[in-house]
Amino acid sequence: MSNGHSRRKAALDIRREAADLAFNRLHSEQSSNSDENRFPNYIGNFTKGLPHNSITGEVDPPAYPALLEALRAGHEDDFQTVPLPTGVTKLRKLVNPRAGLAFDLEGPDSAAVAMPPAPAVDSAQAAGEAVELYWMALLRDVAFVDYAADVLAMSALADLNNLSDFRGPKAGGQVTAQTLFRGQTPGELVGPYISQFLLLDIPYGSLTISQRQTTAQGPTTAQPNADYMTSWGAWLAVQNGEDTTGTDRFDMTTPRYIRNGRDLATYVHFDALYEAYLNACLILLGARAPFDVGIPYRSSQRQEGFGTFGGPHILSLVTEVATRALKAVWRQKWLVHRRLRPEAYGGLVHRVMMDDAPYPVHADIRNSQALVEVENKFSSYLLPMAFPEGSPVHPAYGAGHATVAGACTTVLKAWFDESFPIAQLTLPTKPGQPGPALGNPKVPDAMGTSLVDYTGADKDQLTVGSELNKVAANVAIGRNHAGVHWYTDYSESLALGEEIAIGVLEEQALTYREGGSFTLTRFDGTQVVI
């Protein structure tokens, strides 16, 4: 047998082995929360971009079944028959409902992975998540470092601690200023709210990129901080698919580091989905952060990695998993769950509070102090949105940003030594040359125009792994700060992305000739070795 034929045969065998590995993964049960069956007016499901009743805000009866039929058939012609809203000047299109039908040739198939049912629209858990979102909207302009001293933030803590079913992170059984609006993966509650990977300069070849960004403002100087969709007419127009994108205003004079929920919402409004993790990878490579102990070449005297187990390999891999994660979560969004967006839940709350409409929203949201504060400020009970167009035109659960976050950070945690202290990263002062160690972690100053040392008692506890978990949460929960996603959209989607990334790593491991292993800490705190 010629060497060429032997190589072809070996390549075929590896492809078959990878295919068998994928085939033998159990396909998870796909089940929703049954809101679609329990509420024939579809109040628990995603209806944005369809025609809605101008009085009730409910979707027109023929429209949603037409959407379901198009999703079942999966053909372009069927989507053309879904009713269009009237009176819309510029219509936003449904975003990629057929992406979940696509197959993938690496990692788990999109139909092989699943998310648990989302909280039902009438549940205490959904109400608890909604209360958190209302407080996020009210506190958008309060700096993260000021939560412990802010009077309104203290009201938020009391309100959240009074809920019957709130599953956000707590300390000693209570929501505190340190746990407020955070995730709860390993190490995430340590140190400043914003991950160092969203603050440090990015070494990009011969360029150095500052992470100061253009920040959002209100429509006028008299209204410097804008919140949108707080009147019934504006809310209804957006539910009908009116395209109001691009009508927000920005400070074009002074770029700032991410200081507060509004800044973070702006970041996740315009980012490329894998942007934060590519930046984190560039920072880690530029700082010469050590690879995981099982990575080949880490201790070799004569070889170093490049196309395999080197910088180019991880830079491409951290972005490669993103598109596979999106196919999986789009299947969950459109073909399984079709969960309503928080803004639509806010419409139900508004009708209950203003018109005594008989919607089954839980008492925890009806009795929340957050609603009192919102009504005092906006004269409505609608959820104030950070984006003029509100959410994207696809269902809430799972979240694309969060799924990609889970996938990309999983790859980075597999590749780099998670235990390495952030303080010891040697950030380059010129291309290719490591400079002094970072030392104290950084936080933005009061104006967000420069970085200052973080001096909290836990300043030495930040690690590469904990800050990767934190950047995933920052980006995913940043969408919650904007009002477009729920807490479980974040928490369950991270796990979905993680599963996709682990599957890709498992299949790619068959192709390497160097041996070695990846060890990573999952978001639930357990370790996995590949």
C-alpha positions in Angstrom: 0.0 0.0 0.0 1.5 3.4 -1.0 2.2 6.0 1.6 -0.4 8.3 -0.1 -3.1 5.6 0.1 -2.2 4.8 3.7 -2.6 8.4 4.6 -6.0 8.6 2.8 -7.1 5.5 4.7 -6.0 6.9 8.0 -7.9 10.1 7.4 -11.0 8.2 6.5 -10.7 6.1 9.6 -10.5 9.3 11.8 -13.5 10.8 10.0 -15.5 7.6 10.7 -14.3 7.5 14.4 -15.4 11.1 14.8 -18.7 10.4 13.1 -19.2 7.4 15.4 -18.4 9.5 18.5 -21.0 12.1 17.4 -23.6 9.4 16.5 -23.2 7.6 19.8 -24.0 10.7 21.8 -27.5 10.4 23.3 -29.9 12.9 21.8 -31.4 14.8 24.7 -35.2 15.1 25.1 -36.5 18.4 23.7 -39.3 19.8 25.8 -40.8 23.3 26.4 -42.6 24.7 29.4 -46.0 24.1 27.6 -47.0 27.8 27.7 -47.9 27.5 24.1 -50.6 24.9 24.9 -51.7 26.3 28.2 -52.4 29.8 26.9 -54.3 29.8 23.6 -53.7 33.5 23.2 -49.9 32.8 23.2 -49.1 35.3 25.9 -46.2 33.2 27.1 -44.5 33.0 23.7 -42.5 35.1 21.2 -44.7 37.0 18.8 -42.6 40.0 17.9 -42.9 41.0 14.3 -46.4 39.6 14.0 -49.6 41.7 14.0 -50.9 42.5 17.5 -54.2 43.8 18.8 -53.9 47.5 19.5 -55.9 47.3 22.7 -54.7 44.1 24.4 -51.3 43.8 22.8 -52.0 40.2 22.1 -50.9 38.6 18.8 -53.7 38.4 16.2 -55.2 34.9 16.4 -54.2 33.6 12.8 -50.7 34.9 12.9 -49.0 32.7 15.4 -50.3 29.4 14.1 -49.1 30.5 10.7 -45.7 31.0 12.1 -45.8 27.6 13.7 -46.7 26.0 10.5 -43.9 27.7 8.7 -41.5 26.5 11.4 -42.7 22.9 11.0 -42.5 23.0 7.2 -39.2 24.8 7.1 -39.6 26.2 3.6 -39.2 29.8 2.5 -42.6 29.8 0.8 -44.3 29.0 4.1 -42.8 32.0 5.8 -44.1 34.2 3.0 -47.6 33.3 4.2 -47.2 34.5 7.8 -49.4 37.5 8.2 -47.7 40.9 8.2 -48.6 43.7 10.6 -50.3 46.8 9.1 -49.2 50.4 9.6 -45.5 49.6 10.0 -43.3 52.0 8.1 -40.2 49.8 8.1 -40.6 46.1 9.1 -37.9 44.2 11.0 -37.5 40.7 9.6 -37.6 37.4 11.6 -34.0 36.5 12.3 -32.9 33.2 10.8 -35.6 30.8 12.0 -34.3 28.0 9.8 -30.8 28.1 11.2 -31.7 25.4 13.7 -32.4 23.0 10.9 -28.8 23.1 9.7 -26.5 20.1 10.3 -23.0 20.5 11.6 -20.1 18.2 10.7 -18.2 18.8 13.9 -19.3 18.6 17.5 -22.8 17.6 18.6 -25.6 18.1 16.1 -27.9 20.9 17.0 -30.7 18.4 17.6 -28.5 16.3 20.0 -28.3 19.0 22.7 -31.2 20.5 24.7 -32.1 23.0 27.3 -34.5 22.4 30.2 -37.9 24.1 29.9 -37.9 27.8 30.5 -39.8 29.1 33.6 -43.5 29.3 32.8 -44.9 32.8 32.2 -47.1 32.5 35.3 -44.4 31.1 37.6 -42.8 32.8 40.6 -39.4 32.1 39.0 -40.4 34.2 35.9 -41.6 36.9 38.2 -38.4 36.9 40.1 -36.4 37.2 36.9 -38.6 40.0 35.8 -38.2 41.9 39.1 -34.5 41.7 38.6 -34.8 43.1 35.1 -36.9 46.1 36.2 -34.2 46.9 38.8 -31.5 46.5 36.2 -33.3 49.1 34.1 -33.7 51.5 37.0 -30.0 51.1 38.0 -28.5 51.3 34.5 -26.6 54.6 35.2 -25.3 53.6 38.6 -21.6 52.6 38.5 -21.0 49.0 39.5 -18.5 50.2 42.1 -21.3 52.3 43.7 -23.9 49.6 44.3 -23.0 49.3 48.0 -23.6 53.0 48.6 -26.5 53.7 46.3 -29.9 54.2 47.9 -31.9 52.8 44.9 -29.6 49.8 44.8 -30.3 49.1 48.5 -34.0 49.2 47.6 -33.3 46.6 44.9 -31.6 44.3 47.4 -34.5 44.5 49.8 -37.0 43.8 47.0 -35.1 40.9 45.5 -34.6 39.4 49.0 -38.3 39.5 49.5 -39.1 37.4 46.5 -40.5 33.8 46.9 -38.3 32.4 44.1 -35.2 34.3 43.1 -32.3 32.2 41.9 -29.6 34.7 41.3 -26.4 34.5 43.3 -26.5 35.2 47.0 -24.1 35.4 50.0 -25.3 33.9 53.2 -28.7 33.3 51.7 -29.1 37.0 50.7 -28.6 39.1 47.6 -25.9 41.6 48.4 -24.2 44.5 46.7 -21.4 42.1 45.8 -23.8 39.5 44.2 -26.2 42.0 42.6 -26.8 41.3 38.9 -24.0 38.8 38.7 -23.7 35.2 37.5 -22.7 32.3 39.7 -20.0 30.3 38.0 -16.8 29.5 39.8 -14.9 32.6 40.9 -17.3 35.0 39.3 -18.2 36.8 42.6 -14.5 37.6 43.3 -13.3 41.1 42.6 -14.7 43.8 40.4 -18.0 43.4 38.5 -16.3 43.8 35.1 -13.8 41.2 33.9 -10.2 42.3 33.3 -10.6 41.0 29.8 -13.1 43.8 29.0 -10.8 46.5 30.4 -7.1 45.7 29.5 -5.5 46.9 26.3 -5.6 44.3 23.5 -2.3 43.5 21.7 -3.4 43.0 18.1 -0.3 42.4 16.1 1.6 45.7 15.8 -1.4 47.5 17.2 -2.6 48.1 20.7 -6.4 48.5 21.0 -7.9 50.4 24.0 -11.2 49.0 25.3 -12.7 52.4 25.8 -15.9 52.6 23.8 -18.4 55.0 22.5 -21.2 55.3 25.1 -24.9 55.7 24.7 -26.8 58.9 25.7 -30.4 60.1 25.8 -32.1 61.8 22.8 -31.2 65.3 24.1 -28.8 66.9 26.5 -31.8 67.6 28.8 -32.5 63.8 28.9 -28.9 62.5 29.0 -29.9 58.8 29.8 -32.4 57.2 27.4 -34.8 54.4 28.1 -37.1 53.3 25.4 -40.5 51.7 24.9 -42.0 53.1 28.1 -45.3 54.2 26.4 -48.0 51.9 25.1 -47.9 53.3 21.6 -44.1 52.9 21.3 -44.2 49.4 22.9 -47.0 48.3 20.5 -45.2 49.6 17.4 -42.1 47.6 18.3 -44.1 44.4 19.0 -45.6 44.8 15.5 -42.0 44.9 14.1 -41.5 48.6 13.5 -37.8 49.1 12.9 -36.5 51.9 15.3 -32.9 50.8 15.2 -30.3 53.6 14.8 -32.4 56.2 16.6 -30.3 56.2 19.7 -27.7 58.9 20.4 -24.1 58.6 21.5 -21.3 60.5 23.1 -18.8 60.8 20.2 -16.3 62.9 22.1 -15.1 60.9 25.1 -14.6 57.1 24.9 -15.1 55.4 28.2 -14.4 52.1 29.9 -17.5 50.0 30.9 -18.7 51.6 34.2 -22.3 50.6 34.5 -25.2 48.7 33.1 -25.8 51.1 30.3 -22.2 51.0 29.1 -22.3 47.2 29.2 -25.6 47.1 27.3 -24.0 49.3 24.7 -21.1 46.9 24.3 -23.4 43.9 23.7 -25.6 45.9 21.4 -22.9 46.2 18.8 -20.3 43.5 19.5 -19.4 40.7 17.2 -20.6 37.6 19.1 -17.1 36.2 19.8 -15.4 39.5 20.1 -14.8 39.5 23.8 -13.3 36.0 23.8 -11.0 36.7 20.8 -9.8 39.8 22.7 -9.3 37.7 25.8 -7.3 35.2 23.8 -5.1 38.0 22.4 -4.6 39.4 25.8 -3.6 36.0 27.2 -1.2 35.3 24.3 0.3 38.7 24.5 0.8 38.3 28.2 2.5 34.9 27.7 0.0 33.3 30.0 0.9 29.6 30.5 -1.0 27.0 28.6 -2.8 24.1 30.4 -0.4 21.6 31.8 -1.6 18.9 29.4 -1.0 20.9 26.3 1.8 19.4 24.1 5.0 21.5 23.8 4.5 23.3 27.1 7.8 21.8 28.5 9.5 20.8 25.2 13.1 21.7 24.8 13.1 21.5 21.0 9.6 22.3 19.8 6.8 24.8 20.1 3.3 24.8 18.8 2.0 26.8 15.9 -0.6 25.3 13.6 -1.3 22.7 16.3 -1.2 23.8 20.0 0.2 27.3 19.3 -1.2 30.8 19.0 -2.7 30.5 15.5 -4.5 27.2 16.6 -6.2 28.7 19.7 -7.0 32.0 17.9 -9.0 30.2 15.2 -10.5 27.6 17.5 -12.0 30.1 19.9 -14.0 31.6 17.1 -14.7 28.3 15.3 -17.0 27.1 18.0 -19.2 30.2 17.8 -21.1 29.3 14.7 -21.7 25.8 15.9 -23.1 27.2 19.1 -25.4 29.5 17.2 -26.9 26.7 15.2 -27.7 24.8 18.4 -29.2 27.7 20.2 -31.3 28.8 17.2 -32.9 25.4 17.2 -33.8 25.8 20.9 -35.1 29.3 20.2 -37.4 28.7 17.2 -38.1 25.0 17.1 -38.5 24.1 20.8 -39.1 26.9 23.3 -40.2 30.1 21.6 -40.1 32.0 24.9 -41.4 35.5 25.1 -39.0 38.4 25.5 -39.0 40.4 28.7 -40.5 43.4 26.9 -43.5 41.3 26.1 -43.8 40.2 29.7 -43.7 43.9 30.6 -46.7 44.4 28.4 -48.6 41.8 30.3 -47.6 43.5 33.6 -48.6 46.9 32.3 -52.1 45.6 31.3 -52.6 43.9 34.7 -51.6 47.0 36.6 -53.3 49.6 34.4 -56.4 47.8 33.2 -56.8 45.0 35.7 -56.4 42.6 32.7 -56.7 38.9 33.8 -53.2 37.8 32.9 -51.7 35.2 35.3 -48.5 37.1 36.2 -47.3 36.1 39.6 -48.0 38.3 42.7 -44.2 38.7 43.3 -44.0 41.0 40.3 -47.3 42.8 41.0 -46.2 43.6 44.5 -42.6 44.6 43.7 -41.2 47.9 44.7 -39.5 48.0 41.3 -42.9 48.5 39.6 -43.6 51.5 41.9 -40.3 53.0 41.0 -40.8 52.5 37.2 -44.4 53.9 37.3 -43.2 57.0 39.3 -40.5 57.6 36.6 -42.3 56.7 33.4 -46.0 56.7 34.2 -46.3 53.2 32.9 -45.4 49.6 34.1 -43.6 48.7 30.9 -40.0 47.4 31.1 -37.7 50.3 30.2 -35.5 49.2 27.4 -31.9 50.3 26.7 -32.3 49.8 22.9 -34.8 51.8 20.9 -35.8 48.7 18.9 -36.0 46.5 22.0 -35.0 42.9 21.5 -34.0 41.2 18.3 -36.7 39.5 16.3 -36.1 36.0 17.6 -37.2 34.2 20.7 -35.5 34.7 24.1 -34.5 31.2 25.1 -31.7 30.3 24.8 -29.5 33.4 24.3 -27.2 33.6 21.4 -24.7 35.8 23.2 -24.7 33.5 26.2 -24.4 30.3 24.2 -21.4 31.7 22.3 -19.9 32.9 25.6 -20.2 29.4 27.0 -18.6 27.8 23.9 -15.7 30.3 23.5 -14.7 30.5 27.2 -14.8 26.7 27.5 -12.2 26.5 24.7 -10.1 29.1 26.4 -10.3 27.4 29.8 -9.3 24.1 28.1 -6.3 25.8 26.6 -4.9 28.1 29.3 -3.9 27.4 32.9 -7.1 28.5 34.7 -5.3 28.8 38.0 -2.8 31.3 36.9 -3.1 34.6 38.8 -4.3 37.6 36.8 -1.9 39.8 38.8 1.0 38.0 37.3 0.0 38.6 33.6 2.9 40.4 32.0 1.2 42.8 29.6 3.3 43.9 26.6 4.5 47.5 26.4 5.5 47.1 22.8 4.7 44.4 20.1 6.0 41.0 21.1 7.7 42.1 24.2 6.2 41.3 27.6 6.3 44.2 30.1 5.8 44.3 33.8 3.2 42.2 35.7 -0.3 43.7 35.9 -0.2 43.7 39.7 -3.5 45.0 41.1 -6.6 44.3 38.9 -8.1 47.4 37.3 -11.5 49.2 37.5 -12.6 52.3 35.6 -12.4 55.6 37.4 -15.6 57.6 38.2 -15.8 59.0 34.7 -14.7 55.9 32.9 -11.9 57.7 31.1 -9.0 55.8 32.7 -8.3 52.7 34.7 -7.3 52.7 38.4 -6.1 49.9 40.8 -8.7 47.7 42.4 -7.7 47.5 46.0 -10.4 45.2 47.5 -9.5 42.5 50.0 -9.9 39.9 47.3 -7.7 41.6 44.7 -5.2 38.7 44.7 -7.8 36.0 44.2 -8.5 36.7 40.5 -7.4 33.9 38.2 -7.5 33.3 34.4 -10.3 30.9 34.9 -12.5 33.1 37.2 -12.0 36.1 34.9 -13.0 34.0 31.8 -16.1 32.9 33.7 -16.7 36.5 34.5 -16.3 37.8 31.0 -18.8 35.2 29.8 -21.3 36.4 32.4 -20.6 40.1 31.7 -21.5 39.7 28.1 -24.5 37.4 28.6 -25.9 39.4 31.5 -25.2 42.6 29.7 -28.1 41.6 27.5 -30.2 41.5 30.7 -29.1 45.0 31.6 -30.5 46.0 28.2 -33.8 44.3 29.0 -33.7 41.8 26.1 -33.0 38.6 28.0 -33.9 36.7 31.2 -31.6 35.3 33.9 -32.2 31.7 32.8 -31.4 32.7 29.2 -27.9 33.4 30.5 -27.5 30.5 32.9 -28.9 27.7 30.8 -27.3 29.0 27.6 -23.8 29.0 29.0 -24.2 25.3 29.7 -25.4 24.7 26.1 -22.4 26.4 24.7 -20.1 24.5 27.0 -21.5 21.2 25.7 -21.0 22.2 22.1 -17.4 23.2 22.8 -16.5 20.0 24.7 -18.0 18.0 21.8 -15.8 19.9 19.3 -12.7 19.4 21.4 -13.4 15.7 21.8 -13.7 15.1 18.1 -10.7 17.3 17.2 -8.6 15.3 19.8 -8.9 12.3 17.4 -6.9 14.2 14.8 -3.8 15.3 16.7 -0.6 13.3 16.6 1.1 14.9 19.6 -1.0 13.3 22.4 -1.6 15.4 25.5 -4.9 16.5 27.1 -7.2 19.4 28.0 -8.4 19.9 31.5 -11.1 22.5 32.2 -13.5 23.5 35.0 -17.1 23.4 33.9 -19.5 26.2 34.8 -21.0 23.9 37.5 -17.6 23.6 39.1 -16.8 20.0 38.0 -13.7 19.2 36.0 -13.5 17.4 32.7 -10.4 16.0 31.0 -10.3 15.6 27.2 
